[in-house]
Amino acid sequence: MNGGLTGLERHEVSSGQDRVEQSSEEMTASEGAQVIVGCNYTTTDTTPYLFWYQQLPNRSPKFILNKLTFGEGTTEPDFRKRFSATLNSTSKTVPLMIKNLRVSDSAVYYCALRATVTGNTTTLYKNLANKYY
């Protein structure tokens, strides 16, 4: 079966001066392809924590990985082989890369920001609502 992964949505969610944002776009990709899900963030914190979550239909969001300004961060074992992200503190981006795309990757992806200045400010971004056809 040759499926396409598509997504439409643009959401900007902010808490004070902390914000995550995704450009409005439609993505289409075939199984086995590589996709990059973008996330831009704004914060006054110099050492923020950035997170990615996956929410499958009718399920709670599941932690994929986190990235730190300094250090490697962590990735859940189930996602280590195909999911990765790079935090760029200069451009303030933390794109999620998914390799060898599968039908089971169809989900809502959330980019989240936690500013260490306040210790509990969390911002979620409903990144993409994905569906296979």
N, C-alpha and C positions, 0 to 999 in steps of 0.2 A: 504494500500500500504506500503510495507516495503522497504524504500529507504536507500541509503548509501550516506553519506556526504564525499566527497573526496577532497583533495587539493594537488596541486603540485606547488612549487615555492620556490626559495631562492633569496632574495634580500637583499643587504646591501646598505644602503644609508647613506652618511655621510656629515656633514657640519663642517669643521674644525676638532676639536677633539670630536665632538658629533656624535654618531652613534647609530643606531638601527639595529638589525640583527636577522634573523630567520634561524634555521637549515633546510636543505633540507629534506623533508619527505612527505609521502603520508598519509593522514588521511582518515579513513573510520568509519562512525558511523551511527547507525540506529536512526530513529525517537524515541524521548523519552529518548535518551541517554544523557550523560554528556560529553562534550569535553573541552579540554584545549588548547587554541591557544597560543603558546609561543612567547615571545619577550624578547630579551636581549638588554641592552643598555650600551653605554660607554659615559661618560661625566666627565669633570673635575669639574663640578658644584656640590656642596654638597646638593643643594635643587632643583633638577629639577622637572618639571611638565611632567607627562607621560599621554598620551591620547590614547583612542581607538575609531576608526571610522568603520562604516559598509557601504559598497557601494553595493547596489543592482544593478542588470543589468540595464544599460541605465539610471542610476540615479546618482545624486551627492552624495559624501560621507556624511554620517549622524553621528553626534556626539553620541557616546554611553556613555562614562564616562571619567573622568580624575582622576589621583591619584597624591598625593603630598607626599614628603618625610615625612613631619609632617602634620597631619590632615587627614580628611576623603576623601576629594575630593568630586566630584559630579557625579551623574548618572542620565541620562535623564529618566523621568517617564516611557516612553514606554519600557525601558530596565531593570527597577529596579528588577522585580520579577525573571528574569532568567539569567541576565548577571552581572558578578562581576569580580573584579581584585584585586590582592594584590601586592603592590609594596614592593619589598625586596631590600633595598639599599645596603645590604652587597653583595648579589649575583648579583645585578644589573639586576633584572628580574621583569617583570610586566605581568605575564600570564593572559589571558582573559579566564574566565570560563563561559561556556554556559550550562545551565541546561535544561532538558526537550526539547531536540532538536526538531525543527520543520523544515518542508520543506522550509518555508519562511526565515529561517536563512541562506540559501544558498546565499553567497555573498563574496565579497572581503573584508577582514578585514585589517585595517591599524593601526599599532602601531606608535605613534608619540612622539617625545621628544622636549620639549622646555626648553632650558637652561636659567635660570634666570640671569646668569652672563651677557649675551649679551642682554637679553630682547626680542629678536626677532628671535632667531635661532630655526627653526622648521625642524625636520627630519621625513620623512614619510617612512614607510616600507610597501610594498605591501605584506601582510602577507600570505594570502591564497586565492587562487582562488577556490571557492567551487562550486560543482555541484552535484545535486541529480540524481541518476539513478533509 
